[in-house]
Amino acid sequence: MLAEFPATLSPLTSAGMARQHPDAPKQFGIRLSTEVMELVSEIQEFRLRTQQSPTLSSIVEVAIEVYHERLAKEGVISDKQ
């Protein structure tokens, strides 16, 4: 976590949903733990062996699709896309 001087702190605002921000795909800045980065590396190695894109964005896209399908199957969210 980065520390800021009180003079530079801005009030917290609601981030909103990604679909509400046209530039959201460019604005998602993330920090991943060492453990998660190890998982990403394993996934990247697999994707390279299977001739798939190893980029973090492609991995995240698939992970979100899989998680969405799981939640829809469990009836937690709607199944429309």
C-alpha positions as CSV (number, residue, x, y, z in Angstrom):
1,M,0.0,0.0,0.0
2,L,1.3,3.4,-0.9
3,A,1.3,6.2,1.6
4,E,0.3,9.7,0.6
5,F,0.7,13.0,2.4
6,P,-2.6,14.3,3.8
7,A,-2.6,17.2,1.4
8,T,-2.7,14.8,-1.6
9,L,-5.5,12.6,-0.4
10,S,-8.7,12.8,-2.3
11,P,-12.0,11.6,-0.9
12,L,-13.0,8.1,-1.8
13,T,-15.5,7.8,-4.6
14,S,-17.4,4.9,-5.8
15,A,-15.5,3.0,-8.5
16,G,-18.7,2.0,-10.3
17,M,-19.1,-0.9,-12.6
18,A,-16.8,-1.5,-15.5
19,R,-19.7,-1.2,-18.0
20,Q,-20.2,2.3,-16.8
21,H,-16.8,3.5,-17.9
22,P,-15.8,3.4,-21.6
23,D,-12.1,3.4,-20.8
24,A,-12.3,0.8,-18.0
25,P,-10.3,-1.8,-19.9
26,K,-7.4,0.6,-20.0
27,Q,-7.8,1.8,-16.4
28,F,-7.7,-1.5,-14.4
29,G,-4.4,-1.3,-12.5
30,I,-3.8,-4.4,-10.4
31,R,-1.3,-5.7,-8.0
32,L,-0.9,-9.5,-7.7
33,S,0.6,-11.4,-4.8
34,T,3.6,-13.6,-5.3
35,E,1.4,-16.7,-5.0
36,V,-1.0,-15.5,-7.7
37,M,1.9,-14.6,-9.9
38,E,3.2,-18.1,-9.6
39,L,-0.2,-19.4,-10.7
40,V,-0.2,-17.0,-13.6
41,S,3.2,-18.3,-14.6
42,E,2.0,-21.9,-14.6
43,I,-1.0,-20.9,-16.7
44,Q,1.2,-19.0,-19.1
45,E,3.5,-22.0,-19.6
46,F,0.4,-24.2,-20.3
47,R,-1.0,-21.7,-22.7
48,L,2.3,-21.4,-24.6
49,R,2.5,-25.2,-24.9
50,T,-1.1,-25.3,-26.3
51,Q,-0.6,-22.4,-28.8
52,Q,-2.7,-19.9,-26.8
53,S,-2.0,-16.3,-26.0
54,P,0.0,-16.2,-22.7
55,T,-0.9,-12.5,-21.9
56,L,-2.3,-11.6,-18.6
57,S,-5.3,-10.0,-20.2
58,S,-6.1,-13.2,-22.1
59,I,-5.9,-15.2,-18.9
60,V,-8.0,-12.7,-17.0
61,E,-10.7,-12.8,-19.8
62,V,-11.0,-16.6,-19.7
63,A,-11.0,-16.6,-15.9
64,I,-13.8,-14.0,-15.8
65,E,-15.8,-16.0,-18.4
66,V,-15.4,-19.2,-16.3
67,Y,-16.3,-17.5,-13.1
68,H,-19.3,-15.9,-14.7
69,E,-20.5,-19.3,-16.0
70,R,-20.0,-20.8,-12.6
71,L,-22.0,-18.1,-10.8
72,A,-24.8,-18.3,-13.5
73,K,-24.9,-22.1,-13.1
74,E,-25.3,-21.7,-9.3
75,G,-28.1,-19.2,-9.9
76,V,-26.3,-16.4,-8.1
77,I,-26.3,-14.1,-11.2
78,S,-28.3,-14.0,-14.4
79,D,-27.1,-16.0,-17.4
80,K,-27.4,-13.2,-19.9
81,Q,-24.3,-11.7,-21.4
